[in-house]
Amino acid sequence: MCYIDSCAKKYVTMVEINKDFIKKFQSEKKKKDFEIIFNFYAPKIKSLLVRNGADVTLAEDIMHDTMINIWDKIHLYNPEKGSFSSWIYTIARNNRIDLLRKKSSQPYTDISEIDIPSDNENSQDIVERKSLTEQVKNAINLLPEKQKKVIELSFINDMTQDEIAVELNIPIGTVKSRMRLAYQKMKDNLKDITA
């Protein structure tokens, strides 16, 4: 049986690399059969890799590794799990991933080894947050009543300075002055926290 086309161009068609040919190659593992596989798939693998962003040198390295893997692992190919070409392209894909990992500036880390901080607060964070909240409330309570009212409307009721001026029936300049004075007094009262 001839696996090279009659035009003597040494081109192989997909029809010639059929299941029977692969079974024969698996059992006999002849170099001439491997040459047929190499001549058919090597350019396709290289072309695919270049189209997907690999430079020519990298594509050739991956293609050669893939062809060596085919020779070494042909016994692992199972036609019931997929086509021969899919198996080959999967090997090429895995070789590309492996090579990119090796060349990466950062070492590959398996996701199971990454320490991901929890979204949940630990008990110390909760205590510190409650303590800070309590200190801010105390600093607000130490303000004169008019300044305290402006701060409460601004931060608790989420009102703008214009809305506070309308609510309290005072000029906007007065709202701004009271807020500035309140901030200064709170800053003085909270020096221990911010230091």
Secondary structure, DSSP 8 states (H G I E B T S, - for coil): ---S-TTSS----TTTS-HHHHHHHHHH--HHHHHHHHHHHHHHHHHHHHHTT--HHHHHHHHHHHHHHHHHHGGG--TTTS-HHHHHHHHHHHHHHHHHHHH-SS----GGG-----SS--HHHHHHHHHHHHHHHHHHHTS-HHHHHHHIIIIIS---HHHHHHHHT--HHHHHHHHHHHHHHHHHHTHHHH-
